Amino acid sequence: MKLLILGAGAMGSLFAGKLKQNGVDVTIYNRSNNHVEKIQSDGLKIIDKEGVGSTVQLPVLTDPVQVVDTYDLILVFVKTFATENVLDKVLPYITKETPILTLQNGIGNMEKISKLAPEHEVLVGGTWAGASVAEPGTILHRAWGSTFIGAPLANERKNDLLMKIASTFTKSGLETEVAANVQSIIWSKLLVNIAFNGLTAITRLKNGDAIRTQEGKMIVEKLVDETVEIAAKKAIPLLFENPYAECIRLGETDIAMNTSSMLADILHKRKTEIEAINGAIVEEGRKYGINTPYNEMIVNVIKVIEESYRNMVE
């Protein structure tokens, strides 16, 4: 397969690096920054949980005009609030038949991309793999969870494409399965992000450290319970039989060492995706008359932090 990955952050870099190591033809598109420049000059260094590093050479494009080519798949990893801006820049140079797979955080990404790219096949997924940028050009691979992908109104052609993508990802060390229910993928991934992103960003702890105390576990339980109640109201089946227990299991094992994307944003004083994650649950709660006090508190605290970067005590 020939892939174009939009977004050179930790997750875009992880997927690009792992796929490239398996012989997949991968190109990244991202605005120019220190991380991108380091990859362009020295390659991407991936460090695994044993501390062993490997370097892979990756083409990273920073001008949308350079994107002109024929790709088998566009993989979207940009921040949710940057989706429209990035797609507006690159889509004019891409064949309209090219399918687009979003593995972004939060909800509403599939719908947004479908409106921005109505002639493209839009697929959706959620991943429990995880990584963080240690320094420009270097990422830490810190979570090995599965990736789930799917499509609305699936047919034989879409299923064949999904199976091909899943096989390519899995052979590259990114275990991937095709799920029948798209909303179950989106909401199950949302659930894990809700459990850990805001809490770790506020406490500045890795996922596993945030739930070492009973208080941390209790906050996760409340956040999860609010989300599960809304999912049930919307009749959305989740991938987990016991969502809270699965979040704790993931936090203690698969994603324990991961620095959440929201914590990375806070540490670098960047805009977060809080509105598409905990904020989405607050909005859904208002629609259905369901109280979401824990998610609302997380949203409010993150917004206080975002709006106070210049006043922070170093």
C-alpha positions in Angstrom: 0.0 0.0 0.0 1.0 3.6 -0.6 0.0 5.8 2.4 -0.1 9.5 3.0 -0.2 10.3 6.8 -1.5 13.7 7.8 0.2 14.7 11.0 3.7 14.1 12.2 2.9 14.1 15.9 3.7 11.1 18.2 0.9 8.9 16.7 1.4 9.9 13.1 5.2 9.3 13.5 4.6 6.0 15.3 2.4 4.6 12.5 4.6 6.0 9.8 7.7 4.6 11.3 6.3 1.1 12.0 4.7 0.9 8.5 7.9 2.1 6.8 10.0 -0.5 8.7 7.7 -3.2 7.3 8.3 -2.0 3.7 5.2 0.1 3.3 5.5 3.2 1.1 4.7 6.0 3.5 4.8 9.8 3.2 4.0 12.3 6.0 2.5 15.7 5.5 2.9 18.3 8.3 3.7 21.9 8.8 7.4 22.6 9.4 8.6 22.4 13.0 11.6 21.1 14.9 10.4 17.6 15.0 9.7 17.5 11.2 13.1 19.1 10.4 14.9 16.5 12.5 13.1 13.7 10.7 13.9 15.2 7.3 17.6 15.5 8.2 18.3 12.4 10.3 15.3 10.1 10.1 12.8 9.1 12.8 14.1 7.4 15.8 11.7 5.0 17.6 12.6 3.8 21.1 10.8 0.8 22.4 9.9 -0.1 26.0 13.3 -1.8 26.6 15.0 1.4 25.5 16.2 0.0 22.2 16.2 2.5 19.4 15.8 2.1 15.7 16.0 4.8 13.0 13.9 4.9 9.9 14.1 7.3 7.0 10.8 9.0 6.1 9.8 11.6 3.5 8.0 14.5 5.3 6.3 17.1 3.1 5.5 20.6 4.4 4.1 22.2 1.2 0.7 20.8 0.0 1.8 21.3 -3.6 4.3 18.5 -2.9 1.5 16.1 -2.0 0.6 15.5 -5.6 0.6 11.7 -6.1 -1.6 8.7 -6.1 -2.1 7.1 -2.7 -4.0 4.0 -1.7 -5.0 5.5 1.7 -4.9 8.8 3.6 -4.4 8.3 7.3 -5.5 11.3 9.5 -3.7 11.9 12.8 -3.9 15.7 13.0 -5.5 17.4 16.1 -9.3 17.5 15.8 -9.3 21.3 15.6 -6.8 21.3 12.7 -8.7 18.9 10.5 -10.5 21.4 8.3 -7.4 23.6 7.8 -5.2 20.6 6.8 -7.7 18.9 4.5 -8.5 22.2 2.8 -4.8 22.5 1.9 -4.1 18.9 0.7 -7.3 17.6 -0.8 -7.0 19.7 -4.0 -3.9 17.8 -4.9 -5.2 14.3 -4.1 -7.2 11.9 -6.3 -10.8 12.0 -5.3 -11.2 8.2 -5.1 -8.6 8.0 -2.3 -10.1 6.6 0.9 -9.5 8.5 4.1 -9.1 6.7 7.5 -9.3 8.9 10.6 -7.7 7.6 13.8 -8.1 10.9 15.6 -9.3 11.4 19.2 -12.9 12.4 20.1 -16.1 12.1 18.2 -17.4 13.8 15.1 -14.3 13.4 13.0 -15.8 11.0 10.5 -18.8 13.3 10.0 -16.5 16.4 9.6 -14.3 14.7 7.1 -17.2 13.4 5.1 -18.5 17.0 4.7 -15.1 18.3 3.8 -14.3 15.4 1.4 -17.7 14.2 0.1 -16.2 12.4 -2.9 -13.9 10.3 -0.8 -14.6 7.1 1.1 -14.3 7.9 4.8 -13.3 5.1 7.2 -12.9 5.4 11.0 -10.9 3.8 13.7 -9.6 4.0 17.2 -6.2 2.9 18.5 -4.9 2.0 21.9 -1.3 2.1 20.6 0.5 5.0 22.1 3.6 7.1 21.8 5.1 10.4 22.8 7.7 12.7 21.4 10.8 12.5 23.6 12.7 15.2 21.6 12.6 16.4 18.0 13.0 13.4 15.7 12.6 10.8 18.5 9.5 9.1 19.8 8.9 6.7 22.6 6.6 3.7 21.8 4.9 3.2 25.1 1.6 1.5 24.4 0.9 -1.6 22.4 -2.9 -1.9 22.5 -5.0 -2.9 19.5 -6.4 -0.7 16.7 -10.0 -1.1 15.5 -11.2 0.1 12.1 -14.6 0.1 10.3 -16.9 1.9 7.9 -20.5 3.0 7.9 -22.7 1.1 5.5 -20.0 -1.5 4.9 -20.2 -3.6 1.7 -17.9 -6.2 0.2 -15.6 -3.6 -1.4 -15.2 -1.7 1.8 -14.7 -4.9 3.8 -11.9 -6.0 1.4 -10.2 -2.6 1.8 -10.6 -2.7 5.6 -9.2 -6.2 5.8 -6.2 -5.1 3.6 -5.5 -2.1 5.9 -5.8 -4.3 9.0 -3.4 -6.9 7.6 -0.9 -4.2 6.6 -1.0 -2.6 10.0 -0.8 -5.9 11.9 2.2 -7.1 9.9 3.9 -3.8 10.8 3.5 -4.5 14.6 0.3 -2.5 14.9 -2.3 -5.1 15.7 -5.5 -4.1 14.0 -9.0 -5.6 13.7 -12.0 -4.8 11.7 -15.1 -4.0 13.8 -18.7 -4.3 12.5 -20.1 -1.3 14.4 -18.4 2.0 13.6 -20.0 3.9 16.6 -18.8 1.2 19.0 -15.2 1.9 17.8 -15.5 5.7 18.2 -17.2 5.6 21.6 -14.9 2.9 23.0 -11.8 4.9 22.1 -13.5 8.1 23.4 -14.1 6.3 26.7 -10.4 5.6 27.2 -9.4 9.2 26.2 -12.0 10.5 28.7 -10.7 8.3 31.4 -7.0 9.4 31.1 -6.4 12.4 28.9 -7.8 15.2 31.1 -6.8 13.5 34.4 -3.2 13.0 33.3 -3.0 16.5 31.8 -4.1 18.1 35.1 -2.0 15.9 37.4 1.0 15.7 34.9 1.3 12.0 35.4 1.6 9.1 33.0 -1.5 7.0 32.5 -0.5 4.3 35.0 0.6 6.7 37.7 -2.7 8.6 37.5 -4.6 5.5 38.8 -2.1 4.3 41.4 -4.3 5.8 44.1 -7.9 5.0 45.0 -8.7 8.7 44.4 -7.4 8.4 40.8 -9.4 5.3 40.2 -12.5 6.9 41.6 -12.2 9.9 39.2 -11.8 7.5 36.3 -14.8 5.6 37.4 -17.0 8.7 37.5 -15.8 9.9 34.1 -16.4 6.5 32.6 -19.9 6.1 34.2 -21.1 9.4 32.8 -19.9 8.4 29.3 -21.4 4.9 29.5 -24.8 6.3 30.5 -24.8 8.6 27.5 -23.7 5.7 25.2 -26.5 3.6 26.5 -29.0 6.4 26.0 -27.8 6.6 22.3 -28.0 2.8 22.0 -24.3 2.6 21.2 -22.7 -0.8 22.0 -19.2 -0.6 23.5 -16.3 -2.9 22.8 -15.9 -3.6 26.5 -18.1 -5.8 28.7 -17.0 -3.8 31.8 -15.8 -0.4 30.6 -14.4 0.8 33.9 -12.5 -2.4 34.5 -11.2 -2.4 31.0 -10.0 1.3 31.4 -8.2 0.4 34.6 -6.7 -2.7 33.0 -5.4 -0.7 30.0 -4.1 2.0 32.4 -2.2 -0.6 34.4 -0.8 -2.6 31.5 -1.0 -1.6 27.8 -0.9 2.2 28.2 0.6 2.5 31.6 3.8 4.1 30.5 2.2 6.4 27.9 2.2 10.2 28.2 -1.3 11.1 27.0 -1.5 13.5 24.0 -3.3 16.0 26.2 -0.6 16.0 28.8 2.0 16.5 26.0 0.0 19.5 24.8 -0.2 21.0 28.3 3.5 20.5 28.9 4.3 22.3 25.6 1.6 25.0 26.3 -0.5 24.1 23.2 -4.2 24.0 22.5 -5.7 20.7 23.6 -8.5 18.5 22.2 -10.6 18.8 25.4 -13.7 20.0 23.5 -13.8 16.9 21.3 -13.2 14.5 24.2 -14.7 15.4 27.7 -16.4 18.5 26.2 -18.3 16.2 23.8 -19.7 14.2 26.7 -20.8 17.5 28.4 -22.6 18.5 25.2 -24.2 15.1 24.8 -25.3 15.1 28.4 -27.1 18.4 27.9 -28.9 17.0 24.8 -30.2 14.1 26.8 -30.7 15.7 30.2 -27.9 13.6 31.8 -25.7 15.3 34.4 -21.9 15.0 33.7 -20.3 16.9 36.6 -17.0 15.1 36.5 -16.5 15.6 32.8 -17.5 19.2 33.1 -15.0 19.8 35.9 -12.2 18.3 33.8 -13.2 20.6 30.8 -13.2 23.6 33.1 -9.8 22.9 34.7 -8.2 22.2 31.3 -9.5 25.5 30.0 -8.2 27.4 33.0 -4.7 25.8 32.3 -4.9 26.6 28.5 -5.8 30.2 29.1 -3.1 30.7 31.8 0.0 29.5 30.1 1.7 32.8 30.2 1.0 33.2 34.0 2.3 29.7 35.0 4.9 29.3 37.6 7.8 27.5 36.1 
